[in-house]
Amino acid sequence: MRRAIVDDDAISRFDTLITQLSTWMRPLLHPARQQVAEALGVTVDSLYPAKPKDTFRDGPEPNGEVFVDENGCLFSITLRSDGRRRYLVDPEGGGRRQNEYTARIHAISADRNIESLEKVTECCSDTLGVPFSEYRYSSDEFDRLKSEGVPSAGTFSPDEVAPARTLADKGNRELATRIKQSYGLLVSDLNKKGNRDQSADITTARSALEEAGLISSEFMVICGRTSQQTTRAPSADVIQQMDKAGVKCACGKPISKERLEEALTITDLGRVLLDKSKWLSVLVMDELLQLGLTQDEIIIESTIGGDELDCIANISGEVCLFELKDKEFNLREAYSFGAKMNIVNPEHAVIVTSEYVGGDAKEHFERSRKAGRGSRGRLVTSESSEKPLVYIEGVDDLRAGLEEVVSTVHRSDAARALGEVLPFASVEASSVLSAIEAKRREGGRKASARSTTRASKRSSSPQPSTSQEGGQTGGQTRQPR
């Protein structure tokens, strides 16, 4: 939403703005009132748009129009007061201040990129003479959680997104986990420790992990007597230099006489992303950012009162709690997540898992929704709005699932914005009656004027005169025979 605080001069130019926007976009509300006027046989200016009744409102009446552009995008342009009372009390100054009137631009479209938005904003700013800025809905509950939470995952870096997407592939993630757990996995042991994996898949996964900077290769000296790793080096050349320098194996043999093996090790970046499945948190945050949220509206991996919360987001003023799992979400996790929801009281609750949500967990949430209520009288699942939990099962469905969650909130915002302006498509009942009465009076005056005109014409026309004998004048007198 774009918003601007307007003064009296800008308010007086609002109708001019509507007229100007109507030159290149199609209005929806004024034509509806025009049809009513044509049906009644009156002018549209004699019918006033319906407006909300507010006895405490002072100043200009609210006004608005809905436009549709050539791409089918709706633009709601409104002029409203931010408050309902005639005066607002200033608690700091102790005095009274008048309401602020704002002009608002709501763009409603199925696409996130709205080409005409900047053009509409520029037209509104130039016509009204005030600057418009983006306005985002805040949430007191989210601000409280943000102030109480202690971050536990460090900062979010855009450089982590591409490696995290590499780990989103299950084969890549399994190989990276094996390498991390082995503290150095010999290349010769790749197929031995993963008999179920195809060699081609392992080669592809290794290449992807190395390209993303998640793993690196080292060379190890394996003692022939103990079969233990005795020396590590970043390359075989370093091993040769160590041999020339007289470095020996723990058993006393020159290291050039021992077995040299290539091994794969996890990098610092790979370890950070695998610990606590941070890669999944990074993906969720990146998707939310692409859906229009800002970093200030997202809390990743924080601790509040000893409870670890994976992700909390402020989506257009509504708190959304996310639970992220890189495994099956079972009944045990369901109990834990239910307790977190009672603490946060979110409007929306979402479970994201790389596998699936167990049937027993879903049944638990459904039973809780039907039978149980929280400490504040709200349902245990999705307490604030009594909306069902959202399950996103599988990383492949992450983008579509999060898009639907965000769209649900934005859809509600769009309905509220249209609900404020669509009443202007109808007309005030009193103005309809006044227009009908005025039309009748005008018709009576016209009928009276026509009668007066006809009477005047009759009185001014020459009338024929008669003689004593009853004949017409102007002719010759008839002589008797």
Secondary structure, DSSP 8 states (H G I E B T S, - for coil): -EEEEE-HHHHHTHHHHHHHHTTTSEESHHHHHHHHHHHHTS-GGGS-B-----TT--SS--EEEEEE-TTS-EEEEEEEES-SSSEEE-TTT-SEEE--EEEEEEEE-SSS--TTHHHHHHHHHHHHTS--EE-----HHHHHHHHH-EE-S----GGGHHHHHHHTSHHHHHHHHHHHHHTSEEGGGTTTS-TTS-HHHHHHHHHHHHHTTSEEEEEEEE-TTT--EEEEESSHHHHHHHHHTT-B-TTSSBGGGSEEEEEEEE-HHHHHHHGGGHHHHHHHHHHHHHTT--GGGEEEEEEETTEEEEEEEEETTEEEEEEEESS-B-HHHHHHHHHHHHHH--SEEEEEESS-B-HHHHHHHHHHHHH-B-TTS-BSSSTTTT---EEEESGGGHHHHHHHHHHHHHHHHHHHHHHHHGGGGSB-HHHHHHHHHHHHHHHHHHHHHHHHHHHHHHHHS----B-TTS-BTTS------
